Amino acid sequence: MCLTIPAQVIKKEGDWATIKDAASVRRVNVSFVPGVKAGDWLLYATNTAVRKISKRDAREIIELLESYHPKADPAKLSKKYKDIITHSKHHELTQKEIIYLLNTKDIEEEALFAEADVLRKTYIKDFICVHGIIEFSNWCKNDCVYCGIRSANRHLKRYRMAPDEIVRTAVDAVKKRGYKLLVLQSGDDDWYTDEILADIISRIKEKAQVFIFMSVGERSKISYLKLKKAGASGVLLRFESSNSKLFKYLHPRGKKLSNRLTLLRSMRAMGYFIATGSLVGLPGQKTSDLADDILLMKRYANMATLGPFIPAPHTPFAAQKKGSIEMTLKMIAVLRLITKTARIPVVTALETIGGEKIRKRALMAGANSLMFNITPKRYHKLYSIYPGKRYEEKNIWEKYGLYKSEESYAMLEDRMRSEIKRTKKN
């Protein structure tokens, strides 16, 4: 569910304890955690303690989440930078202002990250949410020029997970590991009809309390209505680029940006939680395009998902330069400035080229969620949308960021509902 800054118990009185974390002293209900006493370390959600942890693990989590921005010296910032940040607190930033922020370097870049970090902590607190993704098919009827699972790639071994295996993998992730939100992702694969996908969703929902996001490509409005009725809560469908000419170039089989945006609007009207975004560093992409991407994410995204472009073998973009880590981080930071409460994950592509250390940098630049791949291991190398895709075994994020209690499901539901209301106003 979510990993948060640990707090130490100062004193306990009945079902309540006074705790102290890095930022505050507060009272929380400890009735769900037996044996709590002064000196213990706890993880808590809102005003409820959810787990007791060791002092050693508490220190590790604090080290993972504590902020550090040594170069962000306010005295060395330009007047223009300060004016833009001030403007962002009360008004929507213009394209020109966003371009300026995306072009910042050194001290101003670090100050931008620090500002986004403060906003994350102000509006979301120290909750880093953990979600899972199941990549159930690498078959795709599309021929997108950047993607490693494009239909024209004859060098890729294809696979499809059987519906029973998808359901089993999802239910195990919920009941054995504590996941509360799962993304079911595939290429645009018509083998999985609307009826098959709807059946998979309904079977998972019957067996486990979990939010299901579908990432299955640009299907029809009727298709997504069926999936919503079956129990899907969200969709993950990137618009990839706000530049219609670049979008057309990425999709040689005639797909249009306008159609994708129309579909996103329709899914929002259906009540879906929308995860969408762009790729950073595409060939031919300009900084002005990235600024427009940010404005489009503000309009459509409850979860803004963006990552660096990584060239894949056996594609027309195989010899192109990969996207910039620093620009991706600045995109995250500006998104946090203009959306405040949106969910912004640290995507696998960023960790693939930046390594594990990039995770903390992204969180300190305003990101607030992680997506762990829980696809069965035998399929890992086959879902190769780009090379060297990063996978990892269980870690402290999963160990302490996933709660099996019903309270964590309700908390996530409340946050999703609030975020959907925010984008409906746009």
N, C-alpha and C positions, 0 to 999 in steps of 0.2 A: 504494500500500500504506500507508505511514506516513511522515510527516515528523517528524524528530527534531532536537533541538538539535545544531548542528554542533560539531565538535571540531577543535582544531589539533594537528598532529603535532609532538611534541617531539623524538623521535628514532626512527629506523627500524633494525631489526636483522633481516635476512632477511625472512621472511614476516610478521613482527610489528612493530607500531609502538606507541610510548607516546604517548597522546593526552591532551589536556586540554580539557574543556568547562567550562561555567559551574559545575558542581557537583563534579567529581571528576577524578582522573587515573587512567587505566586502560590496559590493553594490548588491542589488537584485531588480528585477522588481516587483513592487507592484500593477500593473494595474489590476490584477485579484482579489485583496482584497480591497474593497471600504473603505474609511474613515480612512486610515492609517495616524497616526501622531506620532511625537516624543514621546518616552516613552512607546509606545505600544509594546507588545510581539507578535512575529510571529513564525510560522513554515514555513520553506522554503525547496525547493528541487532544487538542483543545484543553479541556480541564479534567481529562481522565488519564490516569497512568495505565499504560498498556503492557509494560514489560520491565522486569528488573534485569539489569545487565552488570557485568563485572567492571571494576574500575579500569582495567586494562582496555577493554573494548570501548568504554566511555571515552577514554583519552584518544583512541584511534578515530572514533567518529568525530570528536571535536576537531582533531587535526584535519580530517577530510573536509569539514564544513566551515571552519573558521576563515574569516576574510583576511586578506593581506594585499594591500595596494601601496607598495613603498614609493612609487614614482608619482602618485597623484597629489602633487603639491599645488594647492589653489593659487598661491602667489605667482606661479609661472604660467597660468592659463591666460589665453587671449581674451579680449573683451567680447569678440564675436562668439567664441565658444561659450562663455558665461551667459551671454544674451540668449543663445539657442537653448541652453539647458533651462534657463529661467522660463523661456517661452513654452517649453515642453510641459511645464508643470500645470499650465492653465489652458493651453491651446494645442490644436493638432499641428504637428510640424509640417512644413512645406517640403516639396521635393528638394528644393535647393538647400534647405537646412539639413535634411537627411544626408544629402550628398556630402556636405561639409563634414558631418560626423563620421561618415564612412571613409573619408579621406584623412582623418586624424592620424597622427603618429606620436610615438614616444609619450611625453607627459600627458598630452590631451587624450591620447588613446587610453592610457591607464586611468585617467580621470573619468572617461566615459564608462569604462568597466566598473569603476567604483560607484558611480552614480546608479548604474543599473543594479548593482549588488545591493545598494541601500534600498532601492525600490522593491526588489524581490523580498527583502527581509521585512519591509514595511507592510506590504500588501499580502504576502503569502507566508510570512514568517520563515522559520528554518525547516520547512517541510519539503523534502526532496522525494518526489513520488516515484515508485518503481512499478513498471508495467512489463508485460511479456508479449512476445511476438512469435507466432507459429507460421513458418513459411511452408505452405502445404502443397504448392505446385510451382514448377519452373517452366511450365508450358505457357506460351504467350502467342496470340495471333497477331500482335502488333510488331512493327519493325523499327522502333524508336532508335535513332542513330547512335545514341550514347549508351544503350543498355546491353549488358552481357547476356541477358536471356531473350533477346530479340529473336523473332521467328527465323531470320536468315542465318543465325549462328548454327552451323551444322557440326560444330566441334563440341557441343555441349550434350552430355547425357541427360535426358529428360526424366522427370519423375512426377508422380502424383501420389499423395497420401490418400489412402482409402478413407471414406467418411468415418468408419468405426475408429480408425487410428487417430483421426483429427479429434474426435470427441474424447477418446481416452486420454490423449495428450493434454487437452484443455482441462478436463476434469481433474487429472492428477496434479496439474499446475496449481489449481485452486485448492484442492483438499489436502495435498501433501506439502505444498510449498507456500501457500497463502496468497497467491495472486488474486487481485480483485478486478483487474482490467487486462484483457487479452486482445491482441490484434491478430486476426486471421488474414494472412496475406498470400497472394499468389500473383502470377502473371495474369493477363487477360485471357482466361482459359474457359472456353465455352463447354468443355466436358462437364464442368460443374454447373448444371442448370440452376435456375432460380429455385426450383423445387428441392434439389439436392442441398444447396446452400441453406435454404430455409429449414430443412430437416436437421442439418448439422447444428444450426443455431438453437433450434427448439430443444433438441436432445441435450445439448450442453446446459441450457438454462434449466431444464428439468432436474438435472443432477447436481448443479453447482450454482451458488450465488455469485455471479460474475458479470461485469460489463463486457460486452463483445463489440469490438470495432471491426468493420469489414474493410479490407484493402484489396479489392478484386477488379479494379479498373473502371473504365468509363462505360458502365452498363446503363440501361434505360431507367427512366424515372419509375416505371412500373416495377422493374426488378428491385429497385431500392425500397419501394413501398412494401413489397413482399418480405424483404429481409427485415424491415422495421417491424412489421407485424409478427414476424417469427421471434423477435426479441433482441435484435441488434440495437445497440445504443448509439454507436458512432460510426463514422466513416473516415478512412484515411485516403485522400485522393489529392495529390499535389497538382497545382496548376503549372508547376515547373518553371515558367517564365511569364511575366506580365507583358512581354514584348510579343505581339501577335505574329510578327514576321519570324522571330527566332523560334517561337512555338511551332510554327508551320514547318520550319527547317528541321526541327527535332523529330517531326512526325511525317515521314514521306508518304504515308497512305491517306493523307487528306484530313486529318483531325484538325479541328479549329478551337482556338482558345475560347471564343465566344460560347461554343457548345459546352465546354467544360465548366465555365462560370455559370451558365444557365443551370447545369446539373447541380452545382454546389448550392445555388439559390434554392432549387427545388428540394434538395435534401435538408437544407436548413428549415424550410417551411414544414417539412415532415417531422421536425423535432430532433433531428440528428445532432449529436455533438460533432463538430466539423474539425478534422485535422487536415490542414493543407499548408502548402508553402512552395518554396522554389529551390533550385540548385544554384550554388554559388561558384562562379568561375567557368561557366559554359563558354565555349569558343564563340567569339563575336559579341559577348555580353559586355555592356557598359555599366559604369557606376550608376548612371541615371536609371538603367533597367533595374538594378538592385534596389534603388530607392523606391521605384514604382512597385517592386515586389513587396516591400515592407508595407506600403500603403494598402496593397491588395490583401495582405495577410491580416492587417488590422480590420479590414472590412468583413472578411469571411471566416477567419480562423478562431476557433475556441482553443485549439492546440496548433501553434505555429511550428511546423516541422521543416527545417531547412538544413542542408548539409553541403559540403564541398563536392563539386564534380570530381569523379575519379574515372579516368579513361579505362575502358574495358577492352581486352583483346577481342579480335574478330568483329570489331565494329568500325564504322567510318571515323570515329573519334579516337581510335586506339593510340595514335601518336601525338595526341593533344596534351597540353600541360594541365596538370591537376589544379583544382581550386585552392585558394589560399586559406590557410588556417586562420590567419589574423583577420581577414575580411569576414570569414564566417563568424568569428567571435564578435566583431563589430556589428554585424547584422543582428545577432542575438541581443546585444546590448541596446541597440536602437529600438528593437521590437519591445524590449522590456520598458523602455522610456514611454512608448506610445500606447502600449496595451495594459500595462500595470499588472493585471491579474491573469493574463492568458497563460496557458501551460506551454512551456517551451522545452522540449526534450533535447538532451545531448544525444545526437543520432550516431549510429554505428559508423557511418562514413567518416565522421570527424575523428572518432577514436581510432579508426583504421589507419589514418595517415598521421595522427597526432600522438598515438600511444595513450596509455592509461593516465598519464599526467594531465592530458588535455581535458579530462573529465572535470577536474577541480577548476581549471581555468575557465571552462564554459559555465560552470555553476557560479563562479565569482563574477562572470560577465552577465548574469541575469537568468540563465537557464534554471529550471526547477524540477526536471523529471528525467528519468533514465529508462531506456527501453532495452531489456535483456532478451536475447534470443533463446527460446526454449524449444526450438525445433529439434526433433530427434537427431542425434549426432550423425547418423549415416547419410543425412541429406545436406549437411553443412556445406560441403564443397560444391554441391550441385546448384545451390541457389546463388549463382555467381553473377549478380548484377554488376559487380566490379570485382577486381582481383584482391586477394588477401583479406577478405572480409573478417572482421574481428569477432571472435566468440570467446566466452570465458566460462569457467566453472563457477560454482557457488562462491560468494564473497560476502564481505560484511554488509554490503548494501542489501543483498537479498536476505541475509540472515536476520538483520534488524529492521529492514524496511518493509517487510511483509508481515502483516498481522492476520491471524485466522479468525479474529472476533467479528461478530456482526456489526459492531460499532464502526469499524473501519470502512465497511461497505456503505453504511449510512452517511458517514462523513464525506466520502468520495461522491456520493449521489448529490449531496447538498452543494458541493463545489461545482459539479458539472452543471447543475441546474442554474446556479448563479452566473456561470460563464456563458451559457446559452442565452440568458436574458441580456447580457452585455452586447453580444453581437447582433441580436435582433433589433437593437436600437440603431445600429449603423445603417 
